């Protein structure tokens, strides 16, 4: 039970940080590729950031579930 709470807390903290980083990095790059259409650059960056957040949340929780199953109790 304690491991699952820790996994959820870590996922809630680090997934948004990863998403924010992904947004800033991709926005800087897309802004170069689409200088005339910044709305498109923001939209693509936001999609990438949300995907990154979902990916890291799932991976952190799955990692803790696997570790919890493998470690002796």
Backbone atoms as SQL, in Angstrom:
CREATE TABLE atoms (id INTEGER PRIMARY KEY, chain TEXT, resi INTEGER, resn TEXT, atom TEXT, x REAL, y REAL, z REAL);
INSERT INTO atoms VALUES
  (1, 'A', 1, 'UNK', 'N', 0.821, -1.194, 0.000),
  (2, 'A', 1, 'UNK', 'CA', 0.000, 0.000, 0.000),
  (3, 'A', 1, 'UNK', 'C', 0.869, 1.263, 0.000),
  (4, 'A', 2, 'UNK', 'N', 1.929, 1.242, 0.768),
  (5, 'A', 2, 'UNK', 'CA', 2.812, 2.405, 0.858),
  (6, 'A', 2, 'UNK', 'C', 3.512, 2.682, -0.468),
  (7, 'A', 3, 'UNK', 'N', 3.898, 1.627, -1.179),
  (8, 'A', 3, 'UNK', 'CA', 4.575, 1.796, -2.473),
  (9, 'A', 3, 'UNK', 'C', 3.643, 2.432, -3.495),
  (10, 'A', 4, 'UNK', 'N', 2.375, 2.069, -3.474),
  (11, 'A', 4, 'UNK', 'CA', 1.451, 2.642, -4.456),
  (12, 'A', 4, 'UNK', 'C', 1.212, 4.126, -4.186),
  (13, 'A', 5, 'UNK', 'N', 1.165, 4.507, -2.917),
  (14, 'A', 5, 'UNK', 'CA', 1.022, 5.932, -2.597),
  (15, 'A', 5, 'UNK', 'C', 2.243, 6.716, -3.047),
  (16, 'A', 6, 'UNK', 'N', 3.412, 6.155, -2.836),
  (17, 'A', 6, 'UNK', 'CA', 4.644, 6.805, -3.270),
  (18, 'A', 6, 'UNK', 'C', 4.681, 6.926, -4.793),
  (19, 'A', 7, 'UNK', 'N', 4.245, 5.895, -5.492),
  (20, 'A', 7, 'UNK', 'CA', 4.212, 5.927, -6.952),
  (21, 'A', 7, 'UNK', 'C', 3.275, 7.026, -7.455),
  (22, 'A', 8, 'UNK', 'N', 2.129, 7.152, -6.833),
  (23, 'A', 8, 'UNK', 'CA', 1.169, 8.176, -7.251),
  (24, 'A', 8, 'UNK', 'C', 1.720, 9.571, -6.975),
  (25, 'A', 9, 'UNK', 'N', 2.345, 9.759, -5.828),
  (26, 'A', 9, 'UNK', 'CA', 2.920, 11.068, -5.500),
  (27, 'A', 9, 'UNK', 'C', 4.029, 11.423, -6.483),
  (28, 'A', 10, 'UNK', 'N', 4.926, 10.472, -6.760),
  (29, 'A', 10, 'UNK', 'CA', 6.010, 10.735, -7.711),
  (30, 'A', 10, 'UNK', 'C', 5.475, 11.008, -9.111),
  (31, 'A', 11, 'UNK', 'N', 4.460, 10.259, -9.503),
  (32, 'A', 11, 'UNK', 'CA', 3.870, 10.476, -10.830),
  (33, 'A', 11, 'UNK', 'C', 3.218, 11.848, -10.923),
  (34, 'A', 12, 'UNK', 'N', 2.557, 12.269, -9.856),
  (35, 'A', 12, 'UNK', 'CA', 1.895, 13.573, -9.870),
  (36, 'A', 12, 'UNK', 'C', 2.886, 14.736, -9.825),
  (37, 'A', 13, 'UNK', 'N', 4.067, 14.501, -9.288),
  (38, 'A', 13, 'UNK', 'CA', 5.076, 15.565, -9.215),
  (39, 'A', 13, 'UNK', 'C', 5.917, 15.616, -10.483),
  (40, 'A', 14, 'UNK', 'N', 6.457, 14.465, -10.889),
  (41, 'A', 14, 'UNK', 'CA', 7.435, 14.472, -11.970),
  (42, 'A', 14, 'UNK', 'C', 6.830, 14.445, -13.373),
  (43, 'A', 15, 'UNK', 'N', 5.642, 13.924, -13.532),
  (44, 'A', 15, 'UNK', 'CA', 5.013, 13.923, -14.856),
  (45, 'A', 15, 'UNK', 'C', 4.706, 15.330, -15.360),
  (46, 'A', 16, 'UNK', 'N', 4.135, 16.197, -14.531),
  (47, 'A', 16, 'UNK', 'CA', 3.937, 17.576, -15.010),
  (48, 'A', 16, 'UNK', 'C', 5.252, 18.304, -15.284),
  (49, 'A', 17, 'UNK', 'N', 6.293, 18.017, -14.501),
  (50, 'A', 17, 'UNK', 'CA', 7.595, 18.635, -14.772),
  (51, 'A', 17, 'UNK', 'C', 8.143, 18.183, -16.124),
  (52, 'A', 18, 'UNK', 'N', 8.003, 16.903, -16.414),
  (53, 'A', 18, 'UNK', 'CA', 8.449, 16.388, -17.712),
  (54, 'A', 18, 'UNK', 'C', 7.623, 17.004, -18.835),
  (55, 'A', 19, 'UNK', 'N', 6.326, 17.149, -18.607),
  (56, 'A', 19, 'UNK', 'CA', 5.450, 17.739, -19.627),
  (57, 'A', 19, 'UNK', 'C', 5.797, 19.205, -19.868),
  (58, 'A', 20, 'UNK', 'N', 6.076, 19.932, -18.805),
  (59, 'A', 20, 'UNK', 'CA', 6.445, 21.338, -18.943),
  (60, 'A', 20, 'UNK', 'C', 7.748, 21.487, -19.722),
  (61, 'A', 21, 'UNK', 'N', 8.713, 20.644, -19.404),
  (62, 'A', 21, 'UNK', 'CA', 9.979, 20.663, -20.139),
  (63, 'A', 21, 'UNK', 'C', 9.760, 20.325, -21.612),
  (64, 'A', 22, 'UNK', 'N', 8.944, 19.305, -21.865),
  (65, 'A', 22, 'UNK', 'CA', 8.654, 18.919, -23.249),
  (66, 'A', 22, 'UNK', 'C', 7.966, 20.046, -23.994),
  (67, 'A', 23, 'UNK', 'N', 7.068, 20.745, -23.318),
  (68, 'A', 23, 'UNK', 'CA', 6.366, 21.853, -23.967),
  (69, 'A', 23, 'UNK', 'C', 7.347, 22.948, -24.380),
  (70, 'A', 24, 'UNK', 'N', 8.194, 23.366, -23.452),
  (71, 'A', 24, 'UNK', 'CA', 9.132, 24.456, -23.753),
  (72, 'A', 24, 'UNK', 'C', 10.119, 24.076, -24.854),
  (73, 'A', 25, 'UNK', 'N', 10.604, 22.850, -24.811),
  (74, 'A', 25, 'UNK', 'CA', 11.565, 22.418, -25.829),
  (75, 'A', 25, 'UNK', 'C', 10.907, 22.334, -27.202),
  (76, 'A', 26, 'UNK', 'N', 9.747, 21.681, -27.271),
  (77, 'A', 26, 'UNK', 'CA', 9.091, 21.543, -28.575),
  (78, 'A', 26, 'UNK', 'C', 8.556, 22.870, -29.087),
  (79, 'A', 27, 'UNK', 'N', 8.095, 23.734, -28.184),
  (80, 'A', 27, 'UNK', 'CA', 7.608, 25.035, -28.641),
  (81, 'A', 27, 'UNK', 'C', 8.745, 25.858, -29.248),
  (82, 'A', 28, 'UNK', 'N', 9.907, 25.811, -28.621),
  (83, 'A', 28, 'UNK', 'CA', 11.058, 26.545, -29.166),
  (84, 'A', 28, 'UNK', 'C', 11.410, 26.034, -30.563),
  (85, 'A', 29, 'UNK', 'N', 11.320, 24.732, -30.757),
  (86, 'A', 29, 'UNK', 'CA', 11.644, 24.166, -32.062),
  (87, 'A', 29, 'UNK', 'C', 10.545, 24.428, -33.091),
  (88, 'A', 30, 'UNK', 'N', 9.289, 24.205, -32.698),
  (89, 'A', 30, 'UNK', 'CA', 8.185, 24.432, -33.638),
  (90, 'A', 30, 'UNK', 'C', 8.053, 25.899, -34.021),
  (91, 'A', 31, 'UNK', 'N', 8.419, 26.788, -33.109),
  (92, 'A', 31, 'UNK', 'CA', 8.371, 28.219, -33.415),
  (93, 'A', 31, 'UNK', 'C', 9.322, 28.561, -34.558),
  (94, 'A', 32, 'UNK', 'N', 10.429, 27.825, -34.636),
  (95, 'A', 32, 'UNK', 'CA', 11.374, 28.022, -35.750),
  (96, 'A', 32, 'UNK', 'C', 10.803, 27.472, -37.057),
  (97, 'A', 33, 'UNK', 'N', 10.078, 26.361, -36.959),
  (98, 'A', 33, 'UNK', 'CA', 9.540, 25.719, -38.156),
  (99, 'A', 33, 'UNK', 'C', 8.266, 26.386, -38.674),
  (100, 'A', 34, 'UNK', 'N', 7.490, 26.973, -37.763),
  (101, 'A', 34, 'UNK', 'CA', 6.240, 27.623, -38.139),
  (102, 'A', 34, 'UNK', 'C', 6.223, 29.071, -37.647),
  (103, 'A', 35, 'UNK', 'N', 7.125, 29.927, -38.139),
  (104, 'A', 35, 'UNK', 'CA', 7.180, 31.312, -37.616),
  (105, 'A', 35, 'UNK', 'C', 5.932, 32.133, -37.952),
  (106, 'A', 36, 'UNK', 'N', 5.231, 31.768, -39.011),
  (107, 'A', 36, 'UNK', 'CA', 4.042, 32.520, -39.398),
  (108, 'A', 36, 'UNK', 'C', 2.783, 32.036, -38.689),
  (109, 'A', 37, 'UNK', 'N', 2.855, 30.864, -38.044),
  (110, 'A', 37, 'UNK', 'CA', 1.666, 30.276, -37.410),
  (111, 'A', 37, 'UNK', 'C', 2.015, 29.798, -35.998),
  (112, 'A', 38, 'UNK', 'N', 2.110, 30.737, -35.055),
  (113, 'A', 38, 'UNK', 'CA', 2.476, 30.387, -33.683),
  (114, 'A', 38, 'UNK', 'C', 1.371, 29.595, -32.977),
  (115, 'A', 39, 'UNK', 'N', 0.132, 29.776, -33.425),
  (116, 'A', 39, 'UNK', 'CA', -0.970, 29.010, -32.837),
  (117, 'A', 39, 'UNK', 'C', -0.766, 27.512, -33.096),
  (118, 'A', 40, 'UNK', 'N', -0.333, 27.184, -34.277),
  (119, 'A', 40, 'UNK', 'CA', -0.067, 25.781, -34.619),
  (120, 'A', 40, 'UNK', 'C', 1.102, 25.249, -33.792),
  (121, 'A', 41, 'UNK', 'N', 2.117, 26.065, -33.606),
  (122, 'A', 41, 'UNK', 'CA', 3.267, 25.647, -32.796),
  (123, 'A', 41, 'UNK', 'C', 2.845, 25.379, -31.354),
  (124, 'A', 42, 'UNK', 'N', 2.005, 26.237, -30.788),
  (125, 'A', 42, 'UNK', 'CA', 1.518, 26.039, -29.417),
  (126, 'A', 42, 'UNK', 'C', 0.664, 24.779, -29.316),
  (127, 'A', 43, 'UNK', 'N', -0.191, 24.562, -30.315),
  (128, 'A', 43, 'UNK', 'CA', -1.073, 23.392, -30.295),
  (129, 'A', 43, 'UNK', 'C', -0.264, 22.091, -30.362),
  (130, 'A', 44, 'UNK', 'N', 0.694, 22.031, -31.269),
  (131, 'A', 44, 'UNK', 'CA', 1.522, 20.834, -31.387),
  (132, 'A', 44, 'UNK', 'C', 2.355, 20.599, -30.129),
  (133, 'A', 45, 'UNK', 'N', 2.871, 21.671, -29.557),
  (134, 'A', 45, 'UNK', 'CA', 3.665, 21.554, -28.334),
  (135, 'A', 45, 'UNK', 'C', 2.814, 21.073, -27.168),
  (136, 'A', 46, 'UNK', 'N', 1.593, 21.575, -27.083),
  (137, 'A', 46, 'UNK', 'CA', 0.699, 21.139, -26.015),
  (138, 'A', 46, 'UNK', 'C', 0.339, 19.664, -26.163),
  (139, 'A', 47, 'UNK', 'N', 0.085, 19.224, -27.385),
  (140, 'A', 47, 'UNK', 'CA', -0.199, 17.799, -27.616),
  (141, 'A', 47, 'UNK', 'C', 0.989, 16.937, -27.193),
  (142, 'A', 48, 'UNK', 'N', 2.171, 17.375, -27.546),
  (143, 'A', 48, 'UNK', 'CA', 3.375, 16.625, -27.185),
  (144, 'A', 48, 'UNK', 'C', 3.555, 16.600, -25.662),
  (145, 'A', 49, 'UNK', 'N', 3.293, 17.723, -25.009),
  (146, 'A', 49, 'UNK', 'CA', 3.434, 17.800, -23.555),
  (147, 'A', 49, 'UNK', 'C', 2.436, 16.886, -22.850),
  (148, 'A', 50, 'UNK', 'N', 1.201, 16.868, -23.314),
  (149, 'A', 50, 'UNK', 'CA', 0.193, 16.001, -22.693),
  (150, 'A', 50, 'UNK', 'C', 0.527, 14.524, -22.888),
  (151, 'A', 51, 'UNK', 'N', 1.034, 14.196, -24.063),
  (152, 'A', 51, 'UNK', 'CA', 1.452, 12.814, -24.316),
  (153, 'A', 51, 'UNK', 'C', 2.614, 12.433, -23.409),
  (154, 'A', 52, 'UNK', 'N', 3.546, 13.348, -23.231),
  (155, 'A', 52, 'UNK', 'CA', 4.687, 13.099, -22.352),
  (156, 'A', 52, 'UNK', 'C', 4.227, 12.883, -20.916),
  (157, 'A', 53, 'UNK', 'N', 3.289, 13.703, -20.454),
  (158, 'A', 53, 'UNK', 'CA', 2.797, 13.567, -19.088),
  (159, 'A', 53, 'UNK', 'C', 2.106, 12.221, -18.892),
  (160, 'A', 54, 'UNK', 'N', 1.274, 11.843, -19.832),
  (161, 'A', 54, 'UNK', 'CA', 0.576, 10.551, -19.726),
  (162, 'A', 54, 'UNK', 'C', 1.571, 9.402, -19.734),
  (163, 'A', 55, 'UNK', 'N', 2.556, 9.470, -20.613),
  (164, 'A', 55, 'UNK', 'CA', 3.565, 8.414, -20.702),
  (165, 'A', 55, 'UNK', 'C', 4.314, 8.265, -19.381),
  (166, 'A', 56, 'UNK', 'N', 4.778, 9.365, -18.817),
  (167, 'A', 56, 'UNK', 'CA', 5.542, 9.276, -17.577),
  (168, 'A', 56, 'UNK', 'C', 4.686, 8.835, -16.404),
  (169, 'A', 57, 'UNK', 'N', 3.431, 9.249, -16.349),
  (170, 'A', 57, 'UNK', 'CA', 2.550, 8.776, -15.273),
  (171, 'A', 57, 'UNK', 'C', 2.387, 7.262, -15.333),
  (172, 'A', 58, 'UNK', 'N', 2.104, 6.759, -16.520),
  (173, 'A', 58, 'UNK', 'CA', 1.905, 5.320, -16.684),
  (174, 'A', 58, 'UNK', 'C', 3.196, 4.559, -16.373),
  (175, 'A', 59, 'UNK', 'N', 4.316, 5.045, -16.872),
  (176, 'A', 59, 'UNK', 'CA', 5.584, 4.336, -16.660),
  (177, 'A', 59, 'UNK', 'C', 6.008, 4.334, -15.187),
  (178, 'A', 60, 'UNK', 'N', 5.809, 5.427, -14.490),
  (179, 'A', 60, 'UNK', 'CA', 6.165, 5.472, -13.066),
  (180, 'A', 60, 'UNK', 'C', 5.298, 4.514, -12.267),
  (181, 'A', 61, 'UNK', 'N', 4.008, 4.530, -12.515),
  (182, 'A', 61, 'UNK', 'CA', 3.109, 3.642, -11.773),
  (183, 'A', 61, 'UNK', 'C', 3.384, 2.181, -12.112),
  (184, 'A', 62, 'UNK', 'N', 3.606, 1.873, -13.389),
  (185, 'A', 62, 'UNK', 'CA', 3.932, 0.490, -13.770),
  (186, 'A', 62, 'UNK', 'C', 5.255, 0.038, -13.159),
  (187, 'A', 63, 'UNK', 'N', 6.234, 0.911, -13.146),
  (188, 'A', 63, 'UNK', 'CA', 7.525, 0.556, -12.553),
  (189, 'A', 63, 'UNK', 'C', 7.366, 0.216, -11.076),
  (190, 'A', 64, 'UNK', 'N', 6.603, 1.002, -10.356),
  (191, 'A', 64, 'UNK', 'CA', 6.396, 0.710, -8.943),
  (192, 'A', 64, 'UNK', 'C', 5.593, -0.565, -8.743),
  (193, 'A', 65, 'UNK', 'N', 4.638, -0.836, -9.602),
  (194, 'A', 65, 'UNK', 'CA', 3.882, -2.086, -9.485),
  (195, 'A', 65, 'UNK', 'C', 4.771, -3.295, -9.720),
  (196, 'A', 66, 'UNK', 'N', 5.634, -3.212, -10.718),
  (197, 'A', 66, 'UNK', 'CA', 6.555, -4.317, -11.007),
  (198, 'A', 66, 'UNK', 'C', 7.549, -4.489, -9.873),
  (199, 'A', 67, 'UNK', 'N', 8.111, -3.392, -9.403),
  (200, 'A', 67, 'UNK', 'CA', 9.069, -3.469, -8.294),
  (201, 'A', 67, 'UNK', 'C', 8.405, -4.044, -7.050),
  (202, 'A', 68, 'UNK', 'N', 7.178, -3.649, -6.787),
  (203, 'A', 68, 'UNK', 'CA', 6.450, -4.145, -5.620),
  (204, 'A', 68, 'UNK', 'C', 6.223, -5.649, -5.714),
  (205, 'A', 69, 'UNK', 'N', 5.976, -6.143, -6.922),
  (206, 'A', 69, 'UNK', 'CA', 5.759, -7.581, -7.104),
  (207, 'A', 69, 'UNK', 'C', 7.070, -8.372, -6.989),
  (208, 'A', 70, 'UNK', 'N', 8.170, -7.784, -7.437),
  (209, 'A', 70, 'UNK', 'CA', 9.443, -8.498, -7.471),
  (210, 'A', 70, 'UNK', 'C', 10.190, -8.503, -6.141),
  (211, 'A', 71, 'UNK', 'N', 10.015, -7.459, -5.362),
  (212, 'A', 71, 'UNK', 'CA', 10.723, -7.385, -4.084),
  (213, 'A', 71, 'UNK', 'C', 10.071, -8.282, -3.055),
  (214, 'A', 72, 'UNK', 'N', 10.881, -8.975, -2.269),
  (215, 'A', 72, 'UNK', 'CA', 10.298, -9.813, -1.218),
  (216, 'A', 72, 'UNK', 'C', 9.661, -8.944, -0.125),
  (217, 'A', 73, 'UNK', 'N', 8.627, -9.472, 0.443),
  (218, 'A', 73, 'UNK', 'CA', 7.909, -8.714, 1.470),
  (219, 'A', 73, 'UNK', 'C', 8.285, -9.154, 2.852);
